[in-house]
């Protein structure tokens, strides 16, 4: 963040600003302007304007977002290009010779493709109602200065970077395959050189009061500073014109080009739709960051109301959730959480290998698959209960966030203490030290295992959070399938498939089996054969699973996966899904078991709320906390507890359970009041930052 003013990768660096001053001086001399050059270059009415003060605040806000990796995490076209190139080239592929001509061609292709994406991303932010509020922050500038380029809502560069990652990455990969045959640093450097020239020759004049026109011929090829200033004008004739970044040919081709014939008097800001400037919609930094979300949601709601085919409600599953089935889900949930805990405690570094047979049985990994099937059941039930996309999204976000955020903070604290006391308790295989920004970004977005966006990472010592990365991907895919409709569903699903990556997709069918359990189960009526079949499903499926486990089938199926993916490492490709075939068999058996149990529970007497039932509910109610907090707690205790402590294993288990269930009492069991508070706070924020609907584009 501190180095940004000295970086040649940002337009507002000191070098480019100095270039701007030099060029401005020659323009001032050429125009024969009277008075001081400094006053002409830095007029008080521009640089002391309230709008410029907000530019400065948003500039620093954007640097914070950039420091946290918010923008770079979704911008990796070179990675896409490399992946495509690897899949296109075979073992006997001979790359063509690298020449300056070929390198120049690829460089130009990449620059042109990048600019093409920027044109359409920019145009989409004007013409799509739900995107306009985020771009309106930029257009709300009443005066233009070089820092106005950073007057952007963080959502806008994220969307642009995602588009460029996919399209530019594909184009770059194809171009490299056709002309060079390998990733070539020179082509990337060549593209950077083009932007260096673009910035050095006056890109900062685009957001300034200094009018520079290239003339009617050149302005059909390149966007001049004057043309971009016209783009910021509130005049009706200037609406939705000159979207281009470097090249004007896109505006020329697609009918959005405007070439001024003389210097025009321009008024900047957002308009009221009649060509007159509207009141400043974002007078404060908080309003600029918060209000666009509200306005975007209102635009989406209006669009969905006008076109109900974009979304659809989800009906509740029939018959309803019974107490008996709900209780059994809690039993399995609690059992799976303890299986994961015991499976991890059995590591040699924690308990000397005394319980290593639990590691050999791999109960922790198998238990996570059980979690996935249970999650599919619960989420399918929740979707029917919530019925609308908004309620479903709110409930899923709050359920994850109330536990995940404090778990990440506690992981940072526990790891900081433990690594200082005894670093040997944190072996490299089970602990990954990450920069704070990357830890928070990958952790809070739960994308640490989304290999479609970047390499997977372990969040400190909290390895089990990998499954949350899978879970969130499953929720998003499920929500798109169930709540969206038409073209929007296809676009969102395609985007998610690209983002989550192969490991998450590999276990999605296992999770979806849980959805099928809820949506397709039928009651076991009084028919004796049907009851017998339900008992067979409930008990026989578990017996088959145990038999297959004892027959060494998991090892054989992993060997099949290993062989199928050679010469690539199946661990590198699938990460935690390396046992996908065996995991799928677990999911099938558990799904059959749950179908049988659900059928039986429909006609069985409902269990009374006695001590045993309350105990099961209580343990299950803290299972999420137990899952996400046990591993960093085990590492901390391993680093701090003296090994000579009598009954060491019991102390290790007892303290771990104490930490996890105290954590659950503070965060997981307070979900209902947190949701109530969040709704109340959200309503107050919406009222506080409510602004009249402003629009610059006549198409909105």
Steps between C-alpha positions, in 0.01 A plus 500: 500500500786737586688407180204580271609860420834363378363207299486523120198267507264773622402807300527743792866415578738790548676423173180524293390810688835661422452408133159665517648819646765519225245448223262749667776760507551476124122520446486809722783658304343404165164648599667820616300499822531798731587483868678239704557150365440351845162672534407385148607142579350486852194728510359546851142448388594147390747379761321653800162369388317259733492250217880489491509439874282192449734393217785503752303294753401244237860489381618391843207260532592341168860460613379316811289267285796445268730430797257232621517335158136575415575583136797275424318193632264514202756609240715215372476485117857367474401200715203432270729534198753261649231241585358520147847476346586192709182326388550590133860385478585130503822325599631503142407865438788706367456873559575731206808722520459817703556810287440869559230496234308217666542660842371833369195333344410323824555821698264694273241223518510505881476882516212513252313219677551672835368830367203322340408350838533839670266653242225245564549499877470881496196491274332233714537722806306772318231291338426233763292655780643285779860596407443872442490597872855371547627693197294805597748557784761581234262718300386690807826699488408868458860586401766286334853455631756221442381334823148469358623186325498344850151631581353154452289264702698177568229289333571657159867393462410155632245449221736642239788282621285187492401569140858572399630194683281266297501665156852646496636180650342290226612736223852517642520121527381448142735769367798354684415153371471622141804729487743409780394172661595593858446764766735780403595777741579729209136509387385595851773763516397623156142549614625690804715714269191601301327613819817677611497707178125558533537631857817701434348681200218652699245247621455715812361783287184291454397593851596865505378845397753516214344444158712294256345386174668274242293622205216330307719240329714372788203510740344220297793282602611625842295646786624851576484670843232729360288203395516349847410834657198503268415156635471655849268776380137514619376631162251266330697494174801370693316218679646154445777614267874426483527188715845413365813492712783528244333430167201686355443233235261311731282809541519555126406138424213479751347844455607674821767735362474876553759731342487864615551751221610776738569550868172456686393639835437192713320442828602185683311274740185290479194637329132500575431346156426835334857619460512692827738409783337329796588551863811315613374145576813395691606788725702282740737205476254272683220597262724436199586151627162395646224669298581332165417159651155624600442666162621192314266279701210734426582484129516120514173482691326726248640296212397170657153637568468606139643170377411233754662235280846603625442344843263248643385408851579161650219302660546316827574129477207273579450344741646744751802447723406267784645521849640149475681561173630835623633333815675229299666766282628657822634163618691453176622859503636470854654159427671629185643799688648275768632261234690789343633606842615149594645441153714811534597434862636163385787673320837387636597856584200536734469158669825318415323259261310317777177537303648495152258230390243783472729665243534171315122464494485860365192577709550878484490517120203261480313704762532815289318325214223411746488872587459584131200267457341634820562852374321423174196378694494802730557754223223349285268521801612857573436607140141377529463680832656825374325478159660818358857566390539798733405309816705199394811713439460692827463183707795326336730802534414559865533131583853489358619847602405482869736206547756548224607857579578441869657162412742670262590761761552233767714300256724804451530549876557131582757462222682816604534370857577141411766572239683726742493244779594191297531516122561125480131450582420656162655275233499639148256239370232610749569871532530771237599852601322748274521878472221653708327645195495167315390312814205732556403524133509126431349420839217753509398419142542126574683456169818341635417177310350664188770392258321676215609833650848426636715231658346345809635608836480379860382769740772479762443184704126491426506234232135386552370828357566344157157337521333839553651610171326202342177567691473862389558393140222241537263762647561738211453234233188366674354850539557572131330177397204533733428873508614633162343444163575547132816657365601644837519150647727382218732800529533474878551123492767527230681767701487292818631192322799700380565649843464207740725263308518124458546393866173662609312378192626145555310468830194703401310185389559351848354814658211502252402150612396662828276738307338202328442333837288793612314571178418145393430295815157342540329387817516141618126444533337219686611256229721235665719446189569873476596519867727199459665661198550820698670308781715323244604835353573650842704209634618314190663808346721547807588130504601515135707812566690339788559184293637697206720702735646183651571352155763767420279637223593863587869435427419325173273783383763761583751300297254507207481880535878524525543294181233687306658840564862409427740665429333767714484451875147414609569686827599813308196483270232397749653620832257380770287321239777251425272218630205613291398148393491363855339823626224454244432148629480635856254766383281244322486272805427788741233635266327161482525475879338842543219421258419190705517691830282781369234260379495323836492827696187614319282240672703443817398662831675833544771491771438694816728787594674313783854537628650278234330689219604835646856375537514391136355834389751687717803316363375530141437870559873546560629261233583779255717670761658167594589443136656840426678553833639162603807497275653839594418413862679164475805670351507764774468239776765285334734800514420600860396195704793319667526145369567370852156614614312205659208379287633718217257362241198574720626853561547548127149376424334680789659837434428474128133425564482781755642756259272384217178498700575833669555633148164349399327669793639836396444480125315196363214486750438876469398474134133596548564827689780583255264460206240718671761767572634484145155550350432794731839657427454447126165676505649794690794526258264491204300785649810700592654478152182507298551720193270591214551272199759674283582401147727623231407253232169554314484123448448428871 
